[in-house]
Structures are given as structure tokens and as C-alpha cells.
Amino acid sequence: MKCGIKKDRKLNKSNTSGVRGVHFDKDTSLWVAQIIFQRKAHILGRFKTKSEAVKTRLAGEEKYLGKYR
């Protein structure tokens, strides 16, 4: 573990999607994938399906956090 980023962190009990960084936006009826890196929120995209949002979130983890793990 580098920089204090743990890969096996527990999900918040209020998380309903089951995936860190993925949530459902009721206003747009779309799934949102986001990641927070260096104290900035990066919206990775908005998607019609949860699986697309999860794939994008995992790719975002590699892009932003990959070298810090």
C-alpha cells in the first residue's frame, strides 16, 4: 500500500450500488461513475446501465490510482 490507499476498504453502509464510486442519479435516471483523486472529484461518465458505470470506474481506478497501489 502506497500513499494510504487501501484496495480492500469497506463500503459505506449507505452505499446502495455495492460498488465504490458508482451511484444512481435520480434526476437524470442514469448511473454515475466518479473517483476522487488528490482531493478532486472526477466524473468518469453517466451511463444507462450499472455495469457500464462499474467498468468505467474500474478503468478510472487504473488510470488515477494504478501507480499508487
C-alpha angles and dihedrals in degrees: 000000000000127000092008096286110141117199094203099052116150120248120251111258090238092059107114100175094061091227126093111242097017123103140157117249107213093194094060097023090230135121114246125209117199140160132198113221126169090355093303126111113228115197105214095189150294120259141185093226132048092225092060090051092049092050091050092047091053091049089049090053090056092047099046105023103025098099092043096059 
